Amino acid sequence: MSKQIWPTLTMGTCYYPEHWDESLWLSDLRRMKEAGISVIRIGEFAWNKFEPREGEFTFDFFDRFLDLCRQEGMQVIFGTPTATPPAWLTEKYPEVLNAFIDGTLMRHGLRKHHNYTSPKYLELCARVVTQIARHLGRHPAIVGWQIDNELNCECNTFYAESDSVAFRVFLREKYGTLEELNRSWGTVFWNQDYTGWDQVYVPRPTANGSQNPHMELDYIRFVSHSARRFCAMQAEILRQHIGEGVYITTNGLFGHLDNHAMTRESLDVYTYDSYPNFAFPLDQAFNHSALNDRSWSRSLIETRSVCPHFGIMEQQSGSNGWHSRMEGPMPRPGQLTLWSIQSIAHGADFVSYFRWRTCNFSTEMYWHGILNYDNRDNRRLQEVRNVGRLMKQLAPVAGADSKAAFALVRDYDNQWDGEIDMWHRRIQQASEQAVFEASQYTHTPYDMLYLQPETTLGDLTRYPVLIYPHAEILTPERSDLLKAYVEQGGTLIIGCRTGQKDPDGHCVMQPMPGLLAGITGTQVEDFTFCSPAEPPVTAIWNGETLDTPVFNDILTATPGAKVLARYASSFYAGEAALVENPVGKGRVLHLGSAFSVSNLRQLLAYTGVLSPWQDIIHLPEGLELTAREKDGRTFLFLLNYRSEAQSFTLLKSAASLIHGDLPAGQHTLPAYGFEVIEI
Ligand code: GAL
């Protein structure tokens, strides 16, 4: 478990003193405090306020502001400004710029147009961070540091010259010899063999955009490695200068980055930026039946896998919109509160709104904060105040762990392979979406569990059931861990194409499920995508229909294993589609297809983890349920994302943290309403 940074539920906001006339600072801080905001995040884009010209450092501006914060009792998270290199820097040292795949350099004017690898950028970032940390590291107003801003946001591909140079170093460390690199990347195919390291580059333009898949997989690993190193470099500097108890964080959650490793090696706590209003884009047809803003819960589940007691560094408080894209409506009355509670329901102990006041100029002038340009009190500030009051009522929840019925297992090899390999992507996306939806509709909360080198058996045994949908890439370490989990009594559920590949991304020359065959009691005899020319293939399980969508592995069971379901059509009608194999005190269920909401309902029911609170509460599919527990107390959060009221039924009386005692019977949640009950 991560450290508990926020002993009570804490409210914050993002503030940009450099955007406002100094005469506003004092009243802003006082109004924030009055609304219940006790922490602000500042500084993350303000490099020029510290180093307006190369090597000339000045601290007056933030000294003035931070001293005011101290005077007003406002706590501060200070951001290192490395996401926005100054114009003087990129003009003089263009090698620090990121490039598009064709080598064209990105230019000054937005943000995140730099790379993580040019020695010059690393040197200048180290210098500015050192200067800032030396000067402000012990400032009494500062309680935490944010490294950079949203590493890998805007852009998570890097094609600068320095990236190719660093990629070669990364590959030499990994492979030692070119022969080994050629083997791993299968360069004999289409005559791609390298005879000198200088011939190796990050991806470059090709005839139709496709790349060598093994190279691509290593490239994503390299991008993650570079971002982690960039973060670690800053963390190391900060740690030399900051006081005891001051924490280091960064805000995510973005692709091509092993957030788990980064957090473990560099951070005290991880934070997420939650913008559920992205669910209501104006430039796309709206899907009324989709989960919409409720889908942000999926990212929150992933965030708590990185850090169980996380914070929200940027919580949506107004409508979204750059002047050029991403337009969205203003959150409806109640939505700001609902999304804040959504974050808390999934494990956040800190919720900080983006941003205090809407900027009245530049790219984000329609990305609304709590206040509008006119700076008057408004209904969103009123809601923030109310969230502050609610946080007091929800005090017992601070530091509580999530309570999940099962875990969805992931690892970065398969996440990234699933991004670049179309076969893998199609099944992975379908199944992970199905797991989320099935969990939501059946009120069966789940955690995500990433298999990392540090993962222990104890991390797995917290869950009676693990679903590892399509681990195409298996390693002996991960397979052994899963075997130990099953032997001690766990239930492992896997889907099609498990064990198809090795860590290089080569298809192994042995039957699937490869390294897991020892525990699945299955062999894959043949396999195919479901044909668009045939009716959907299903299977029969105990006389009932079992969905077997997207892709079908045709299974055989080894002695001791039991065929639970057989395909009902296509050329493999009658063949095994679902096999159960007892192992030690546990079992493995091998489904030959992708997962769907419907087959997951059956599998979760079969394994005894479906709807764990159905004896206490009945909810419609339209309400979300999450659970947190602490010191033997369990708190259920019920959230209504819809614009109309919805009801739930308590089968016995319960205590609401908001409304006191709730008798057994039907209760109504208004539009965008929520309830928190202790059971
Ligand atoms: C976040 C970013 C903020 C702000 C916000 C709205 O991704 O961290 O700085 O840009 O989006 O666009």
Residues whose N, C-alpha, C, O or C-beta is under 5 A from the ligand:
A	BS01	GAL	E150 W367
